[in-house]
């Protein structure tokens, strides 16, 4: 799948790794020799980042690049690049790291999605914007893994947090959101930490309730209370949810997590050969 990662980011990945030039390749005098480089996954996982790795090789000067299909489980060779040794060595580490990192995120995400849906086939796994730098790559890993993004920036969606209601009351915040022309066509999510606040929000007409750091039994009480008031309302479970405990929360409409961002990269390597 394609997710727009700007050319300037690809350029920066290469620039910070290459520096001025590849000192070792130049000292050996092998830069003009034709060769082939293959990125290989040493373990099975959901492939992601291969298209970006191909862009890195082409940007570094490779002549041709072939990649395996993203978003499906792969093992072994997932990218093959042909070109001068100078180009292959410039791209080597950066491209390999991109595949390893993005595929690690995608693989963890896929496991979370499958675990949650084994309990509730209708539950959605959504991932927060709390990504490290290079968030484009992390976001792509989430999508390749079968989850969706909660929001990618502050301008996407309205989410009312307790850090907003330290400045005005919870009830006043709800009133202002209901009456704001700025957000009339936006999805509005109200984060709550109690059944009482959830009830207030739903009775005021808000249909997206994000329950933060509730224990499963507390969450179930909130879920049932919200649905009894408005069965169209959606309950999102958030806070500390990861692969190990996702099944405990899967009875809700959606599970919000940032755990995939901290997953272990897949084990990848690069092998080269002369042509």
C-alpha positions, 0 to 999 in steps of 0.5 A: 500500500502507498502512504505519502512520505515526502521526498524530503524525508527520504532525502534526509534519511539518506543524508544523515546516514551517508554524510559526505560520501561512503568512505569505505567504498571509495577507499576500496575503489569498488564504487563502479562495480555492478552488483545486486543487493537483497533485503531478507527477513530472517523471521516471518512477519507482515511486510511493510516499508518495502516501497519506501526502501525501494525509493531509498535505493533509487534515490541513492542511484540504483538502476532497478528495484523489485519488492514483494507485496506489502501487508502480507506475511513474508519471509526471505527476500523481500527486496532486490536492487541492481546497480553500482556498488556505490549506490547499493552501499549508500542505501543498504542500512537505511533501506534495511532499517526502514523495512525492519522497523515498519514490518515490526510495527505491522506485525505487532499490529496484526497480532493485536487486531487478530487477538481482539477480533478473536473475542469480538469480530466487530471490534476496531483497533485504532492507534493513537498519534503518539508515534516517535519521530518518522511518524509517517513510517509508523503510521504506514506500519499500523495500516499494513497491520490492519488497524486504523489511525485514531487521528494523525494531527490535532486538526483531524478530530475533536477530542476533549481531554481532562487537560482541556477541562482544567481551564473550564468545567467539563459541562461547559466544555461540552456546551461549547463543543455543541455550539461551535461552528468550527467543529459542527461537521467533525467527529467529537470524542469525549474522553472520560475516566468515570461512568458518571462523566460518560453518562453526562456526555451521552445525555448531551448528545455526544456519541463517541466516548473514550474511556481512559484507564478503566479496569475491564469490569469498570469499562463493562459497566460504562459500556452497558450504561452508555448503550442503555442511553443511546445504542448508537453511541460508540465506546472506545477503550484506551490506556495501557492496552497492548497485545498481552491484555487486548482480549480483556477489552475487546467487548467494546466498539474500539480499542485505542492503543499506541503499543505497536509503536514500541514493538520490536523491529523484525530481524532483517539483513542485506546480502550483496553479490557482484553481477 
